[in-house]
Amino acid sequence: MSTIAVLGAGSYGTALAIQLPRLGNDTRLWGREAAQMQKLAAERDNAEYLPGCKFPPSLKPMSDLRAAVADAEDVLLAVPSHALHPVLRTVAPMLKPGQGIVSAVKGLEPETGKLVHEVVEDIVGKGRKLAVISGPTFAKEVGLGMPTAVTVASDDPDYAEKVVHALH
């Protein structure tokens, strides 16, 4: 069992945060708006972005970024590409050595055109475990637990395998 902080409470972040506890992972779902995260915690779903996908009892929605990442083994980024840079700048000083980063961010950084892994390395530095996940998949399929495929890429085969098992 791993402790994973999912940053981004949109449809894909929510779907991944629903999937991870199904497989025994201690999962926190972080979103920047406290009122929204309190609503998710109370209602146990994200009706705005992923209606019909109930949260597992162990999923912890929260708006305190420091608390979300404090003892997480891995941080999964699922924010929009335009929010990647500011979220990484905020979270970088909170990261501990050994914490891995998994990116589910789609697209390129709008201002620079850089790939997500390049932005991550620019801000948090090289040498950290890093993986990127992508489809083909849809948030609703993941949230409902339907069969789907997710591709995991990493320079570190052991870390890629860890991410595969966390999501499988």
Accessible surface in RSA format (square Angstrom, percent):
REM  Atomic radii and reference values for relative SASA: ProtOr
REM  Chains: A
REM  Algorithm: Lee & Richards
REM  Probe-radius: 1.40
REM  Slices: 20
REM RES _ NUM      All-atoms   Total-Side   Main-Chain    Non-polar    All polar
REM                ABS   REL    ABS   REL    ABS   REL    ABS   REL    ABS   REL
RES MET A   1   183.20  94.9 103.49  68.5  79.71 189.8  88.41  75.2  94.79 125.6
RES SER A   2    15.98  13.5  14.71  19.6   1.27   2.9   1.21   2.6  14.77  20.7
RES THR A   3    22.38  15.9  22.38  22.7   0.00   0.0   0.55   0.7  21.83  33.0
RES ILE A   4     8.60   4.9   8.60   6.4   0.00   0.0   8.60   6.2   0.00   0.0
RES ALA A   5     0.05   0.0   0.05   0.1   0.00   0.0   0.05   0.1   0.00   0.0
RES VAL A   6     0.00   0.0   0.00   0.0   0.00   0.0   0.00   0.0   0.00   0.0
RES LEU A   7     0.00   0.0   0.00   0.0   0.00   0.0   0.00   0.0   0.00   0.0
RES GLY A   8     7.83   9.7   0.00   N/A   7.83   9.7   7.83  21.5   0.00   0.0
RES ALA A   9     9.72   8.9   2.29   3.5   7.43  16.9   4.00   5.6   5.72  15.1
RES GLY A  10    25.65  31.6   0.00   N/A  25.65  31.6  20.65  56.7   5.00  11.2
RES SER A  11    43.10  36.4  39.41  52.6   3.69   8.5  10.11  21.5  32.99  46.2
RES TYR A  12    21.94  10.2  19.66  11.2   2.28   5.9  19.46  14.6   2.49   3.1
RES GLY A  13     0.58   0.7   0.00   N/A   0.58   0.7   0.00   0.0   0.58   1.3
RES THR A  14     0.18   0.1   0.18   0.2   0.00   0.0   0.18   0.2   0.00   0.0
RES ALA A  15     0.00   0.0   0.00   0.0   0.00   0.0   0.00   0.0   0.00   0.0
RES LEU A  16     1.21   0.7   1.21   0.9   0.00   0.0   1.21   0.8   0.00   0.0
RES ALA A  17     0.00   0.0   0.00   0.0   0.00   0.0   0.00   0.0   0.00   0.0
RES ILE A  18     0.33   0.2   0.33   0.2   0.00   0.0   0.33   0.2   0.00   0.0
RES GLN A  19    28.61  16.0  28.61  20.9   0.00   0.0   6.60  14.1  22.01  16.7
RES LEU A  20     1.19   0.7   1.19   0.9   0.00   0.0   1.19   0.8   0.00   0.0
RES PRO A  21    13.71  10.0   0.12   0.1  13.60  49.4   0.54   0.4  13.17  81.8
RES ARG A  22    99.73  41.9  62.12  31.7  37.61  89.5  44.21  60.4  55.52  33.6
RES LEU A  23    74.38  41.4  42.85  30.7  31.54  79.3  50.11  35.2  24.28  65.3
RES GLY A  24    35.90  44.3   0.00   N/A  35.90  44.3  33.94  93.1   1.96   4.4
RES ASN A  25     9.62   6.6   7.05   6.8   2.57   6.2   0.24   0.6   9.38   9.1
RES ASP A  26    27.33  19.1  23.82  23.7   3.51   8.3  10.19  24.0  17.14  17.1
RES THR A  27     0.00   0.0   0.00   0.0   0.00   0.0   0.00   0.0   0.00   0.0
RES ARG A  28    23.08   9.7  23.03  11.7   0.05   0.1   0.70   1.0  22.38  13.6
RES LEU A  29     0.00   0.0   0.00   0.0   0.00   0.0   0.00   0.0   0.00   0.0
RES TRP A  30    22.20   8.9  22.20  10.7   0.00   0.0  21.73  11.6   0.47   0.8
RES GLY A  31     4.31   5.3   0.00   N/A   4.31   5.3   4.31  11.8   0.00   0.0
RES ARG A  32   186.57  78.3 157.78  80.4  28.80  68.6  57.31  78.3 129.26  78.3
RES GLU A  33    89.15  51.2  84.48  63.9   4.66  11.1  30.03  58.1  59.11  48.3
RES ALA A  34    49.76  45.8  44.39  68.5   5.37  12.2  44.39  62.5   5.37  14.2
RES ALA A  35    78.40  72.1  67.46 104.1  10.94  24.9  69.71  98.2   8.69  23.0
RES GLN A  36    38.72  21.7  32.05  23.4   6.68  15.9  21.39  45.5  17.34  13.1
RES MET A  37     2.52   1.3   1.79   1.2   0.73   1.7   2.07   1.8   0.45   0.6
RES GLN A  38   126.41  70.7 118.93  86.9   7.48  17.8  44.89  95.6  81.52  61.8
RES LYS A  39   112.94  55.1 105.70  64.9   7.24  17.2  58.20  52.4  54.74  58.3
RES LEU A  40     6.56   3.7   6.56   4.7   0.00   0.0   6.56   4.6   0.00   0.0
RES ALA A  41    39.51  36.3  30.70  47.4   8.80  20.0  30.70  43.2   8.80  23.3
RES ALA A  42    84.18  77.4  47.56  73.4  36.62  83.3  58.86  82.9  25.32  67.1
RES GLU A  43    84.97  48.8  69.74  52.8  15.23  36.3  36.13  69.9  48.84  39.9
RES ARG A  44    65.19  27.4  65.19  33.2   0.00   0.0  48.71  66.6  16.48  10.0
RES ASP A  45    17.30  12.1  16.60  16.5   0.69   1.6   0.11   0.3  17.19  17.1
RES ASN A  46     0.84   0.6   0.80   0.8   0.04   0.1   0.00   0.0   0.84   0.8
RES ALA A  47    54.46  50.1  40.29  62.2  14.17  32.2  40.48  57.0  13.97  37.0
RES GLU A  48   131.36  75.4  95.23  72.0  36.13  86.0  47.90  92.6  83.46  68.1
RES TYR A  49   104.85  49.0  89.88  51.1  14.97  39.0  52.15  39.2  52.70  65.0
RES LEU A  50     5.12   2.8   5.06   3.6   0.06   0.1   5.06   3.6   0.06   0.2
RES PRO A  51    70.22  51.2  69.68  63.5   0.54   2.0  70.19  58.0   0.03   0.2
RES GLY A  52    56.70  69.9   0.00   N/A  56.70  69.9  35.01  96.1  21.69  48.6
RES CYS A  53     1.76   1.3   0.00   0.0   1.76   4.1   1.57   4.0   0.20   0.2
RES LYS A  54   133.35  65.1 120.76  74.1  12.58  30.0  92.53  83.3  40.82  43.5
RES PHE A  55    12.79   6.4   0.00   0.0  12.79  33.3   0.29   0.2  12.50  35.8
RES PRO A  56    22.27  16.2  15.10  13.8   7.17  26.1  21.99  18.2   0.27   1.7
RES PRO A  57   134.93  98.3 107.03  97.6  27.90 101.4 113.24  93.5  21.69 134.8
RES SER A  58    56.47  47.7  46.24  61.7  10.22  23.6  47.94 102.1   8.53  11.9
RES LEU A  59     2.02   1.1   0.00   0.0   2.02   5.1   0.00   0.0   2.02   5.4
RES LYS A  60    88.31  43.1  85.59  52.5   2.72   6.5  78.14  70.3  10.16  10.8
RES PRO A  61    17.03  12.4   2.52   2.3  14.52  52.8   2.52   2.1  14.52  90.2
RES MET A  62    44.74  23.2  39.55  26.2   5.19  12.4  44.74  38.0   0.00   0.0
RES SER A  63    43.45  36.7  24.66  32.9  18.78  43.3   2.57   5.5  40.88  57.3
RES ASP A  64    79.92  56.0  71.90  71.6   8.02  19.0  32.64  76.8  47.27  47.1
RES LEU A  65    16.56   9.2  12.78   9.1   3.78   9.5  12.78   9.0   3.78  10.2
RES ARG A  66   147.80  62.1 146.58  74.7   1.22   2.9  60.62  82.8  87.18  52.8
RES ALA A  67    46.61  42.9  32.71  50.5  13.89  31.6  39.69  55.9   6.91  18.3
RES ALA A  68     0.00   0.0   0.00   0.0   0.00   0.0   0.00   0.0   0.00   0.0
RES VAL A  69     0.45   0.3   0.45   0.4   0.00   0.0   0.45   0.4   0.00   0.0
RES ALA A  70    37.43  34.4  34.17  52.7   3.26   7.4  36.43  51.3   0.99   2.6
RES ASP A  71    98.58  69.1  78.50  78.1  20.08  47.5  43.94 103.4  54.65  54.5
RES ALA A  72     3.90   3.6   0.00   0.0   3.90   8.9   0.02   0.0   3.88  10.3
RES GLU A  73    76.32  43.8  69.43  52.5   6.89  16.4  37.36  72.3  38.96  31.8
RES ASP A  74     5.24   3.7   5.24   5.2   0.00   0.0   2.77   6.5   2.47   2.5
RES VAL A  75     1.07   0.7   1.07   1.0   0.00   0.0   1.07   0.9   0.00   0.0
RES LEU A  76     4.60   2.6   4.60   3.3   0.00   0.0   4.60   3.2   0.00   0.0
RES LEU A  77     0.58   0.3   0.58   0.4   0.00   0.0   0.58   0.4   0.00   0.0
RES ALA A  78    14.02  12.9   0.37   0.6  13.65  31.0   3.24   4.6  10.78  28.6
RES VAL A  79     9.63   6.3   5.19   4.7   4.44  10.7   6.08   5.3   3.55   9.6
RES PRO A  80    76.92  56.1  63.76  58.1  13.16  47.8  76.21  62.9   0.71   4.4
RES SER A  81    24.84  21.0  20.51  27.4   4.33  10.0   0.37   0.8  24.47  34.3
RES HIS A  82   126.35  69.1 109.99  76.4  16.36  41.9  72.69  74.9  53.66  62.4
RES ALA A  83    21.54  19.8  20.35  31.4   1.19   2.7  21.54  30.3   0.00   0.0
RES LEU A  84     0.51   0.3   0.51   0.4   0.00   0.0   0.51   0.4   0.00   0.0
RES HIS A  85    62.68  34.3  62.63  43.5   0.05   0.1  50.77  52.3  11.91  13.9
RES PRO A  86    74.93  54.6  68.50  62.4   6.43  23.4  74.00  61.1   0.92   5.7
RES VAL A  87    17.77  11.7  15.23  13.8   2.54   6.1  17.77  15.4   0.00   0.0
RES LEU A  88     0.34   0.2   0.34   0.2   0.00   0.0   0.34   0.2   0.00   0.0
RES ARG A  89   136.22  57.2 123.92  63.2  12.30  29.3  47.97  65.6  88.25  53.5
RES THR A  90    74.73  53.1  63.73  64.6  10.99  26.2  45.72  61.4  29.00  43.8
RES VAL A  91     0.90   0.6   0.90   0.8   0.00   0.0   0.90   0.8   0.00   0.0
RES ALA A  92    25.63  23.6  14.18  21.9  11.45  26.0  14.48  20.4  11.15  29.5
RES PRO A  93   111.39  81.2  70.87  64.6  40.52 147.3  84.44  69.7  26.95 167.5
RES MET A  94    29.82  15.4  19.76  13.1  10.05  23.9  24.04  20.4   5.78   7.7
RES LEU A  95    18.98  10.6   0.69   0.5  18.29  46.0   0.69   0.5  18.29  49.2
RES LYS A  96   101.60  49.6 100.99  62.0   0.62   1.5  84.44  76.0  17.16  18.3
RES PRO A  97   131.74  96.0 106.59  97.2  25.15  91.4 112.84  93.2  18.90 117.4
RES GLY A  98    53.65  66.2   0.00   N/A  53.65  66.2  37.98 104.2  15.68  35.1
RES GLN A  99     8.81   4.9   7.69   5.6   1.12   2.7   7.79  16.6   1.02   0.8
RES GLY A 100     0.00   0.0   0.00   N/A   0.00   0.0   0.00   0.0   0.00   0.0
RES ILE A 101     2.10   1.2   2.10   1.6   0.00   0.0   2.10   1.5   0.00   0.0
RES VAL A 102     5.61   3.7   5.61   5.1   0.00   0.0   5.61   4.9   0.00   0.0
RES SER A 103     0.01   0.0   0.00   0.0   0.01   0.0   0.00   0.0   0.01   0.0
RES ALA A 104     5.11   4.7   0.00   0.0   5.11  11.6   0.20   0.3   4.91  13.0
RES VAL A 105    11.21   7.4   0.00   0.0  11.21  27.0   0.94   0.8  10.27  27.8
RES LYS A 106   141.46  69.0 126.66  77.7  14.81  35.3  94.18  84.8  47.28  50.4
RES GLY A 107    52.19  64.4   0.00   N/A  52.19  64.4  34.48  94.6  17.71  39.7
RES LEU A 108    90.48  50.4  81.13  58.0   9.34  23.5  81.13  57.0   9.34  25.1
RES GLU A 109     6.90   4.0   5.98   4.5   0.92   2.2   1.73   3.4   5.17   4.2
RES PRO A 110    77.98  56.8  40.20  36.6  37.78 137.3  51.53  42.5  26.46 164.4
RES GLU A 111   149.09  85.6 110.00  83.2  39.09  93.1  64.22 124.2  84.86  69.3
RES THR A 112    79.30  56.4  44.26  44.9  35.04  83.5  51.96  69.8  27.34  41.3
RES GLY A 113    41.48  51.2   0.00   N/A  41.48  51.2  23.45  64.4  18.03  40.4
RES LYS A 114    79.29  38.7  76.36  46.9   2.93   7.0  46.16  41.6  33.12  35.3
RES LEU A 115    88.23  49.1  88.23  63.1   0.00   0.0  88.23  62.0   0.00   0.0
RES VAL A 116    10.78   7.1   8.15   7.4   2.64   6.4   8.23   7.2   2.55   6.9
RES HIS A 117    67.80  37.1  67.10  46.6   0.70   1.8  34.52  35.6  33.28  38.7
RES GLU A 118    67.04  38.5  65.29  49.4   1.76   4.2  19.28  37.3  47.77  39.0
RES VAL A 119     1.95   1.3   1.52   1.4   0.43   1.0   1.95   1.7   0.00   0.0
RES VAL A 120     2.49   1.6   2.49   2.3   0.00   0.0   2.49   2.2   0.00   0.0
RES GLU A 121    50.18  28.8  44.43  33.6   5.75  13.7   5.74  11.1  44.44  36.3
RES ASP A 122    86.58  60.6  52.52  52.3  34.05  80.5  25.29  59.5  61.29  61.1
RES ILE A 123    20.96  11.9   1.13   0.8  19.83  47.8   1.29   0.9  19.67  53.4
RES VAL A 124    27.15  17.9   2.00   1.8  25.16  60.6   6.37   5.5  20.78  56.4
RES GLY A 125    30.31  37.4   0.00   N/A  30.31  37.4  27.66  75.9   2.65   5.9
RES LYS A 126   170.48  83.2 138.46  85.0  32.02  76.2  86.36  77.7  84.12  89.6
RES GLY A 127    86.40 106.6   0.00   N/A  86.40 106.6  43.38 119.0  43.02  96.4
RES ARG A 128    61.89  26.0  39.52  20.1  22.37  53.3  19.28  26.4  42.61  25.8
RES LYS A 129    73.74  36.0  66.70  40.9   7.05  16.8  43.25  38.9  30.49  32.5
RES LEU A 130    26.60  14.8  20.15  14.4   6.45  16.2  20.15  14.1   6.45  17.4
RES ALA A 131     0.55   0.5   0.00   0.0   0.55   1.3   0.55   0.8   0.00   0.0
RES VAL A 132    46.54  30.6  44.95  40.7   1.59   3.8  44.95  39.1   1.59   4.3
RES ILE A 133     4.64   2.6   0.00   0.0   4.64  11.2   0.00   0.0   4.64  12.6
RES SER A 134    60.94  51.5  55.66  74.3   5.29  12.2  39.58  84.3  21.36  29.9
RES GLY A 135    27.94  34.5   0.00   N/A  27.94  34.5   9.36  25.7  18.58  41.6
RES PRO A 136   105.75  77.1  90.67  82.6  15.08  54.8 101.69  84.0   4.05  25.2
RES THR A 137    21.17  15.1   2.50   2.5  18.68  44.5   4.47   6.0  16.70  25.2
RES PHE A 138   144.98  72.5 141.83  87.8   3.15   8.2 144.98  87.9   0.00   0.0
RES ALA A 139    16.30  15.0  10.06  15.5   6.24  14.2  10.06  14.2   6.24  16.5
RES LYS A 140    85.10  41.5  83.38  51.2   1.72   4.1  68.69  61.8  16.41  17.5
RES GLU A 141    46.93  26.9  46.93  35.5   0.00   0.0   9.58  18.5  37.35  30.5
RES VAL A 142     7.68   5.1   5.48   5.0   2.20   5.3   7.67   6.7   0.01   0.0
RES GLY A 143     1.19   1.5   0.00   N/A   1.19   1.5   0.00   0.0   1.19   2.7
RES LEU A 144    83.25  46.4  55.92  40.0  27.33  68.7  57.72  40.5  25.53  68.7
RES GLY A 145    44.70  55.1   0.00   N/A  44.70  55.1  13.79  37.8  30.91  69.2
RES MET A 146    95.87  49.6  86.41  57.2   9.46  22.5  78.32  66.6  17.55  23.2
RES PRO A 147   134.14  97.8 105.47  96.1  28.67 104.2 117.86  97.3  16.27 101.1
RES THR A 148    58.96  41.9  14.48  14.7  44.48 106.0  24.71  33.2  34.24  51.8
RES ALA A 149    54.22  49.9  47.99  74.1   6.23  14.2  52.73  74.3   1.50   4.0
RES VAL A 150    48.15  31.7  18.43  16.7  29.73  71.6  18.69  16.2  29.47  79.9
RES THR A 151    74.00  52.6  68.93  69.9   5.07  12.1  53.44  71.8  20.56  31.1
RES VAL A 152    29.67  19.5   3.96   3.6  25.71  62.0   3.96   3.4  25.71  69.7
RES ALA A 153    57.24  52.6  50.62  78.1   6.62  15.0  56.01  78.9   1.23   3.2
RES SER A 154    36.22  30.6   0.42   0.6  35.80  82.5   8.90  19.0  27.32  38.3
RES ASP A 155   153.35 107.4 119.28 118.7  34.07  80.6  44.08 103.7 109.27 109.0
RES ASP A 156    51.89  36.3  48.49  48.3   3.40   8.0  21.39  50.3  30.50  30.4
RES PRO A 157   105.52  76.9  95.38  86.9  10.14  36.9 100.70  83.1   4.83  30.0
RES ASP A 158   119.27  83.5 111.41 110.9   7.86  18.6  30.80  72.5  88.47  88.2
RES TYR A 159     5.10   2.4   1.38   0.8   3.72   9.7   4.62   3.5   0.48   0.6
RES ALA A 160    16.51  15.2  16.51  25.5   0.00   0.0  16.51  23.2   0.00   0.0
RES GLU A 161    91.05  52.3  90.63  68.6   0.43   1.0  34.88  67.5  56.17  45.9
RES LYS A 162    61.81  30.2  53.16  32.6   8.64  20.6  52.49  47.2   9.32   9.9
RES VAL A 163     8.20   5.4   7.04   6.4   1.17   2.8   8.20   7.1   0.00   0.0
RES VAL A 164    56.75  37.3  54.32  49.2   2.43   5.8  56.25  48.9   0.49   1.3
RES HIS A 165   117.75  64.4 104.25  72.5  13.49  34.5  76.20  78.5  41.55  48.3
RES ALA A 166    13.98  12.9   8.66  13.4   5.32  12.1  13.36  18.8   0.62   1.7
RES LEU A 167    20.84  11.6  11.84   8.5   9.01  22.6  11.84   8.3   9.01  24.2
RES HIS A 168   158.17  86.4 130.16  90.5  28.02  71.7 104.45 107.6  53.73  62.5
END  Absolute sums over single chains surface
CHAIN  1 A     8166.8       6225.8       1941.0       4954.1       3212.7
END  Absolute sums over all chains
TOTAL          8166.8       6225.8       1941.0       4954.1       3212.7
